[in-house]
Amino acid sequence: VSVIGQGRACLIFLFDPMLSQTPSGFVSQMLLSSIVHFRLGLPTANFLSKSDLLEPEALERVLDWGENLDILEAALYEESAQQALDAHSGGQRAEFAIGQLRMMQHASIQPGLTPLSSEHEEGLADVLTFAQTIFGGMADTRDGYAGDIEHERN
């Protein structure tokens, strides 16, 4: 990282939209993001990549989990209860995720999640804003939307 960023670097952690659809999958990605942030010690922002692949209801649910860990915890308990009814899966995965969530809550880790979609041109300005916040400046009169770079595609 020190070679690439020459002392100035930040991280954008991308949550996978398909893994994020289940509470335990969401928690596992929170944990990965936290581990990367802890290991590298760099400013980190979490983005939900390809958010356009999710149905609007699923997207809203995932974003709610990123903003309110109590909602996520309730969803984990529901997932655990559902898994307990299924003789094949048991409830161990959800119970493990609940334990990990509690550890992250204790450490005051709040993921905060921004949807990112090149299809809907959503979140691209948020990536730039994050970089501007970290590095300062980088102002551009263009807003980063597809119309601004039409000449670059040829």
Secondary structure per residue as TSV (DSSP state, phi and psi in degrees):
chain	resnum	aa	ss	phi	psi
A	1	V	-	360.0	-39.5
A	2	S	H	-66.3	-30.8
A	3	V	H	-74.2	-46.5
A	4	I	H	-64.4	-52.3
A	5	G	H	-91.1	-5.9
A	6	Q	T	45.9	49.3
A	7	G	T	86.6	-8.7
A	8	R	-	-124.6	100.4
A	9	A	-	-147.2	159.2
A	10	C	-	-147.3	169.0
A	11	L	E	-120.9	140.4
A	12	I	E	-118.4	113.4
A	13	F	E	-95.5	125.4
A	14	L	E	-98.9	118.3
A	15	F	E	-80.9	133.5
A	16	D	-	-76.0	130.9
A	17	P	T	-66.1	-32.8
A	18	M	T	-74.1	-41.6
A	19	L	G	-67.8	-27.9
A	20	S	G	-75.7	-8.9
A	21	Q	G	-72.5	-21.8
A	22	T	S	-106.9	147.4
A	23	P	H	-57.3	-43.3
A	24	S	H	-68.5	-35.1
A	25	G	H	-65.3	-39.3
A	26	F	H	-63.6	-45.0
A	27	V	H	-63.2	-38.8
A	28	S	H	-63.0	-36.3
A	29	Q	H	-72.6	-35.1
A	30	M	H	-59.0	-43.5
A	31	L	H	-64.1	-44.1
A	32	L	H	-61.0	-44.4
A	33	S	H	-60.4	-43.0
A	34	S	H	-65.4	-39.8
A	35	I	H	-64.6	-44.8
A	36	V	H	-62.9	-44.2
A	37	H	H	-61.5	-45.4
A	38	F	H	-63.8	-44.6
A	39	R	H	-66.6	-45.1
A	40	L	H	-91.8	-21.0
A	41	G	-	64.1	32.2
A	42	L	-	-109.9	153.8
A	43	P	-	-56.6	135.2
A	44	T	E	-131.5	138.3
A	45	A	E	-124.8	140.3
A	46	N	E	-101.9	129.6
A	47	F	E	-126.0	142.2
A	48	L	E	-90.7	103.1
A	49	S	T	-71.9	152.3
A	50	K	T	48.6	44.6
A	51	S	G	-61.6	-19.7
A	52	D	G	-69.1	-13.1
A	53	L	G	-75.8	-17.0
A	54	L	S	-91.8	145.7
A	55	E	-	-64.4	151.5
A	56	P	H	-53.5	-39.1
A	57	E	H	-65.9	-43.1
A	58	A	H	-66.1	-40.1
A	59	L	H	-62.0	-45.3
A	60	E	H	-61.8	-40.9
A	61	R	H	-62.9	-46.1
A	62	V	H	-63.3	-43.2
A	63	L	H	-65.6	-35.5
A	64	D	H	-62.0	-41.2
A	65	W	H	-60.4	-39.3
A	66	G	H	-68.8	-25.8
A	67	E	H	-94.8	-29.3
A	68	N	-	-135.4	103.0
A	69	L	H	-68.4	-20.8
A	70	D	H	-66.6	-38.7
A	71	I	H	-65.1	-41.6
A	72	L	H	-63.0	-42.6
A	73	E	H	-62.1	-42.2
A	74	A	H	-62.1	-40.2
A	75	A	H	-65.8	-35.5
A	76	L	H	-65.4	-41.4
A	77	Y	H	-63.8	-38.6
A	78	E	H	-65.1	-42.9
A	79	E	H	-63.2	-41.0
A	80	S	H	-62.6	-43.5
A	81	A	H	-63.5	-39.9
A	82	Q	H	-65.8	-41.6
A	83	Q	H	-67.7	-32.7
A	84	A	H	-64.9	-29.8
A	85	L	H	-74.3	-25.7
A	86	D	S	-88.7	111.7
A	87	A	T	-61.3	-26.0
A	88	H	T	-80.0	-31.6
A	89	S	T	-99.2	-23.1
A	90	G	-	63.7	-165.6
A	91	G	S	-122.6	14.8
A	92	Q	H	-65.5	-40.5
A	93	R	H	-63.3	-46.9
A	94	A	H	-67.0	-38.5
A	95	E	H	-64.4	-39.5
A	96	F	H	-62.4	-43.4
A	97	A	H	-62.4	-37.4
A	98	I	H	-62.3	-43.4
A	99	G	H	-61.9	-41.6
A	100	Q	H	-66.6	-40.1
A	101	L	H	-62.3	-42.9
A	102	R	H	-62.6	-39.8
A	103	M	H	-61.9	-43.3
A	104	M	H	-68.7	-36.3
A	105	Q	H	-63.5	-42.4
A	106	H	H	-61.2	-35.3
A	107	A	T	-86.8	5.0
A	108	S	T	59.6	39.3
A	109	I	-	-90.6	116.8
A	110	Q	-	-119.4	119.0
A	111	P	-	-66.8	-44.5
A	112	G	-	56.9	121.4
A	113	L	-	-134.6	129.4
A	114	T	E	-113.0	126.6
A	115	P	E	-68.7	140.9
A	116	L	-	-130.2	125.0
A	117	S	B	-148.7	118.2
A	118	S	T	-74.7	-27.4
A	119	E	T	-63.5	-43.9
A	120	H	T	-99.6	4.5
A	121	E	T	50.4	47.8
A	122	E	B	-112.2	134.4
A	123	G	S	88.4	-11.6
A	124	L	H	-63.9	-39.9
A	125	A	H	-66.1	-30.5
A	126	D	H	-67.8	-34.9
A	127	V	H	-63.2	-46.6
A	128	L	H	-63.1	-42.0
A	129	T	H	-61.3	-41.2
A	130	F	H	-60.2	-47.4
A	131	A	H	-63.3	-40.4
A	132	Q	H	-63.9	-38.1
A	133	T	H	-63.8	-40.8
A	134	I	H	-74.6	-47.6
A	135	F	H	-98.3	-13.7
A	136	G	-	72.0	152.4
A	137	G	-	67.1	-135.2
A	138	M	-	60.6	24.3
A	139	A	-	-67.0	143.1
A	140	D	-	-140.4	136.9
A	141	T	S	-71.0	-21.2
A	142	R	S	-82.4	150.7
A	143	D	-	-97.9	2.6
A	144	G	-	87.3	7.2
A	145	Y	-	-88.6	164.1
A	146	A	G	-55.0	-37.5
A	147	G	G	-61.5	-27.1
A	148	D	G	-73.9	-24.8
A	149	I	G	-114.2	17.5
A	150	E	G	-55.0	-41.0
A	151	H	G	-66.3	-22.1
A	152	E	G	-81.6	-14.2
A	153	R	G	-81.1	-16.4
A	154	N	-	-84.9	360.0
